[in-house]
Amino acid sequence: MSELKQQFEDAVNFVQSGNGDFKPDNNLKLEFYALFKQATEGDVKGKKPGLTDFVGRAKYGAWEKLKGMSADKAMETYISKLAQYR
């Protein structure tokens, strides 16, 4: 496994574990979600959720903004964004 992928997995595990004093707000959670999806799945897929699915639309929109970003860049951004808050 590459060093970048290992650092990314460590960062994801930290964010998802909810350990420590790190309590991201909803906007930051959305950014992490979009970066994770871009890093692991690539560009957004599927239909945009309906108007009444506020959470689904927010997630889709955040991921859609990252269209064209490489997986490596998404991983690097995720790691550096977490480093700002640690």
N, C-alpha and C positions, 0 to 999 in steps of 0.2 A: 504494500500500500504506500502511496506517495506521502510525503510529509504534509503537503497541503490537505489531502483528504483526511489524514489523521487529525490534524489541527481542526478541520471543519467538524469532524465527528465529535471531537472533544467539546467544541463550542456548542454544538447542537445538544449534546447530552447535558451540558451545564444549563442551557436555557430551558430545556424541557424538564429538568429535575426540580427546578424551583428552589434550589438550595441557597442558603446564605441570605444576604441582604438585597440581592438583585430582584427587584419587583418592577418589571417593565410595564409601562402603561399600554393601553390598547393600540395606539399608533405604532409604538415600537414593536409590539407583538405582531402587528400586521406586516411591518417591514421584514422582520425575521421570517415570517411565514412565506412571504413572496420570494425572498432570497433563497430560502430552503427549497421551494418548489422549482425555482429557476435552476438551481445547482443540481437538483436530483432528477428533474423531468424535462428541463428545457422550456421552450416557449409555451405559453398558455394554450390549453386545448379545451375543446368543448364549447357549448353554448353558454353565453352569459346568463347567470341566474335572473329570475323574474324580479320585477320591481318590489315585490313584498318580501323578498329574501335579502334583507339588508346586510347581514353578515356575509352571505355567499357573494353578493355583489361587491362588497368591500374587498374580500379576499381576491376575487377574480380581477378586479380593477388594479389592485396593488401588483399582482403577478403580471398582468397585461402590460404595465408600465415598464417592465424589465425585458420586454421582447427584444431579442437579438443579443442580449448579454450572454457571454460564454459561461459555461459551468464553472470554470476556474475563477473567473472574475466575480461571479456570484458568491463562491466560497470565500474568496479573499475579502469581499465586502462584508459578508456575514461576520467573519472573524474580527475584522477591524472595527466594525460597529459594536460588537460585544466588548472589545478592549476599551472603548470609550467609556463604558459604564461599569467596568470592573474596578 
